[in-house]
Amino acid sequence: MVSLVEIINFCDDFLNIKNIRDYERAHNGLQFENNGTVTKIGAAVDGNLLTMKRAVESKVDLLLVHHGMLWGQTIPITETIYKKYKLLMENNLAIYSAHLPLDMHGEIGNNVSIVHALEMRQIGKILFDETYDFEIPLVSVEYDRQTLRAKLISLFSSTKCMEFGTENPKKIAICSGGGGSHVTDMIRLGADTVITGEGPRHLFDIVYESKANLYICGHYATETFGVKNLAKLLADKFALPSIFIGEECPL
């Protein structure tokens, strides 16, 4: 049994929560408190009703999530929202959320984890959104596009490939999750290839006309790394059991 405050303070400092600007409605940090102690840690991409129920079933009392349950909106505590609050309170389940701080963390973040999984070499960073100080890695590989495609499909089975650029990528931008909205910026800032989670239909036209390569690998799939890594880090540091709570999310 470990103090909730001790774990939260460590997470806030390690992820630099207070100094990283996130989207206006994101609430990084402790979103829902429990009775003050932690005996088991759970990790999930989303703070939704499904993962909360599975956390309760697994006797978790601190759930780490990437997409939190609060996004700044003022809404009545009714229907599904009420069910979430009731479930959390009745089962002493705390919720901790880290959005952009977990995407961009240099040791355990989603983006750097993809870099490592694909055996890439970081050659720089792209700052495509100064509003949020959000930097993503720019990497290079020693293998060709065919090998890159095979590695991505092995790592992310639902990968969609749009290959209109070089057969030997040298400047690859990686942005997990919803990075598709920034593909134009990544190409403009020097990337010949982009790996991201999701994107709108018109990206096909953009990469064709830009003579670039684009790989859409799934918003959910590309953002499982950070919470898993954070849970393992906490489990090792505080000698607590931890589990990853998955979802059957194909998006």
C-alpha positions in Angstrom: 0.0 0.0 0.0 1.4 3.4 -1.1 0.2 6.9 -0.6 -1.8 8.3 -3.6 -0.2 11.7 -3.1 3.3 10.3 -3.3 2.6 8.5 -6.6 0.8 11.6 -8.1 3.6 13.9 -7.1 6.2 11.6 -8.7 4.1 11.4 -11.9 3.6 15.2 -12.1 7.3 15.8 -11.7 8.5 13.0 -14.0 6.1 14.0 -16.8 6.6 17.7 -16.2 2.8 18.1 -16.1 2.8 21.7 -14.9 5.1 23.1 -17.6 3.8 21.4 -20.7 1.0 23.3 -22.4 -1.8 21.0 -23.7 -5.1 21.6 -25.5 -7.3 24.0 -23.6 -9.7 21.4 -22.5 -7.2 18.7 -21.4 -6.9 18.3 -17.6 -3.5 16.6 -17.0 -2.9 15.1 -13.6 -5.2 13.6 -10.9 -8.7 13.8 -12.3 -10.5 11.7 -9.7 -9.3 11.0 -6.1 -9.7 7.8 -4.0 -9.4 7.3 -0.3 -5.7 8.2 -0.5 -3.9 4.8 -0.9 -2.9 2.6 -3.8 -2.6 -1.2 -3.8 -2.7 -1.9 -7.6 -2.1 0.2 -10.7 -3.9 -0.1 -14.0 -3.1 1.5 -17.3 -5.4 2.2 -20.2 -5.5 4.4 -23.2 -8.9 5.8 -22.5 -10.7 6.9 -19.3 -14.0 5.5 -20.5 -16.7 3.4 -18.8 -15.3 0.2 -20.4 -11.8 0.6 -18.9 -13.2 1.8 -15.6 -15.4 -1.4 -15.3 -12.4 -3.6 -16.2 -10.2 -1.8 -13.7 -12.8 -2.4 -10.9 -13.0 -6.1 -11.9 -9.2 -6.3 -11.6 -9.1 -4.7 -8.2 -7.3 -1.6 -9.4 -7.5 1.5 -7.3 -5.4 3.9 -9.5 -6.0 3.9 -13.2 -3.5 5.8 -15.5 -5.0 6.9 -18.8 -3.9 8.9 -21.8 -7.3 10.3 -22.8 -8.8 11.5 -19.5 -12.4 11.6 -18.4 -12.5 15.4 -18.2 -12.0 17.6 -21.3 -13.0 21.0 -19.8 -16.7 20.9 -20.7 -19.3 21.9 -18.2 -22.0 19.2 -18.4 -24.7 17.7 -16.2 -23.7 14.7 -14.1 -26.3 12.5 -15.7 -26.6 9.2 -17.7 -23.1 7.9 -18.6 -21.3 10.6 -16.7 -23.2 9.8 -13.6 -22.5 6.1 -14.1 -18.7 6.8 -14.3 -18.7 8.9 -11.1 -20.8 6.4 -9.2 -18.6 3.5 -10.3 -15.4 5.4 -9.3 -16.7 6.4 -5.9 -18.2 3.1 -5.0 -15.0 1.3 -5.9 -12.4 3.7 -4.6 -10.9 4.1 -8.1 -8.6 7.1 -8.7 -8.0 8.4 -12.3 -4.8 10.0 -13.4 -4.5 11.4 -17.0 -1.5 12.5 -19.1 -2.2 13.6 -22.6 0.5 15.6 -24.5 3.1 15.1 -21.7 2.9 11.4 -22.3 3.0 11.7 -26.1 6.2 13.7 -26.1 8.1 12.3 -23.1 11.6 11.6 -24.1 12.0 8.3 -22.2 8.6 6.6 -22.0 6.4 8.6 -24.4 4.3 7.2 -27.2 6.4 8.8 -30.0 9.8 7.7 -28.7 8.5 4.2 -28.0 7.5 3.9 -31.6 11.0 5.1 -32.6 12.6 2.3 -30.5 10.1 -0.4 -31.6 11.0 0.4 -35.3 14.8 0.5 -34.6 15.1 4.1 -35.8 17.7 6.7 -35.2 16.5 10.2 -34.1 18.1 13.0 -36.1 16.1 15.9 -34.9 12.7 17.2 -33.8 9.8 19.0 -35.5 8.0 21.8 -33.6 4.8 22.1 -35.7 2.6 23.6 -33.1 4.1 26.5 -31.1 0.9 27.0 -29.2 1.6 23.8 -27.2 5.4 23.5 -27.5 4.6 20.1 -29.1 7.8 18.6 -30.5 7.8 15.3 -32.4 10.8 13.2 -33.4 12.3 13.3 -36.8 14.1 10.0 -37.5 16.1 8.1 -40.1 16.4 4.4 -40.8 19.1 2.1 -42.4 16.4 0.1 -44.3 14.2 0.8 -47.3 10.5 1.6 -47.5 9.5 -2.0 -48.1 11.1 -3.0 -44.8 9.5 0.0 -43.0 6.1 -1.1 -44.3 6.6 -4.6 -43.1 7.8 -3.5 -39.6 4.8 -1.2 -39.3 2.3 -3.8 -40.3 3.9 -6.2 -37.8 3.7 -3.6 -35.0 0.3 -2.2 -36.0 -1.8 -4.8 -37.9 -4.3 -2.3 -39.3 -1.7 0.0 -40.9 -2.9 1.9 -44.0 -0.1 2.7 -46.5 0.1 5.6 -49.0 3.4 5.4 -50.7 4.0 8.2 -53.2 7.5 9.3 -52.0 11.0 8.0 -51.8 11.7 4.3 -51.6 14.5 5.1 -49.2 13.0 7.3 -46.4 15.6 9.5 -44.6 13.4 12.0 -42.7 10.5 10.3 -41.0 8.2 12.2 -38.7 6.4 10.3 -36.0 3.2 11.6 -34.3 1.0 9.1 -32.4 -2.7 9.4 -32.2 -4.5 12.2 -34.1 -1.4 13.6 -35.8 -3.1 13.4 -39.2 -4.3 17.0 -38.9 -0.6 18.1 -38.9 0.7 16.0 -41.8 0.9 19.1 -44.1 3.1 20.8 -41.5 5.3 17.8 -41.0 6.0 17.6 -44.8 6.5 21.4 -45.0 9.1 21.2 -42.3 11.1 18.5 -44.1 9.6 15.1 -43.5 9.6 12.8 -46.6 7.6 10.2 -44.7 5.0 10.5 -41.9 3.8 7.8 -39.4 0.7 8.7 -37.4 -2.4 7.3 -35.9 -5.4 8.7 -37.8 -6.3 11.3 -40.4 -9.1 12.6 -42.7 -9.7 11.4 -46.3 -8.0 14.4 -47.9 -4.6 13.3 -46.6 -4.5 10.9 -49.6 -4.4 13.9 -51.9 -1.9 15.8 -49.8 0.7 13.0 -49.8 0.1 12.2 -53.5 0.6 15.8 -54.5 3.6 16.3 -52.1 5.3 13.1 -53.3 5.5 11.8 -49.7 4.8 8.5 -47.8 2.1 8.3 -45.2 1.3 5.4 -42.8 -1.9 5.6 -40.8 -1.5 3.0 -38.0 -4.5 3.6 -35.7 -5.1 6.2 -33.0 -5.6 3.7 -30.2 -2.8 1.3 -31.3 -0.1 4.1 -31.5 -1.0 5.3 -28.0 -0.8 2.2 -25.9 3.0 2.6 -25.2 3.1 5.5 -22.8 0.6 4.3 -20.2 2.1 0.9 -20.2 5.6 2.3 -19.7 4.4 4.7 -16.9 2.6 1.8 -15.1 5.7 -0.3 -15.2 7.8 2.5 -14.0 5.5 3.1 -11.0 5.2 -0.6 -10.3 9.0 -1.0 -10.1 9.5 2.2 -8.1 6.7 1.6 -5.5 6.7 -2.2 -5.5 3.1 -2.5 -6.6 1.3 -4.8 -9.0 0.2 -3.3 -12.3 -1.8 -4.4 -15.4 -2.7 -3.0 -18.8 -6.4 -2.8 -19.5 -7.0 -3.1 -23.2 -9.9 -2.2 -25.4 -11.1 -3.9 -28.6 -10.8 -0.5 -30.4 -10.0 -0.8 -34.1 -9.7 3.0 -34.7 
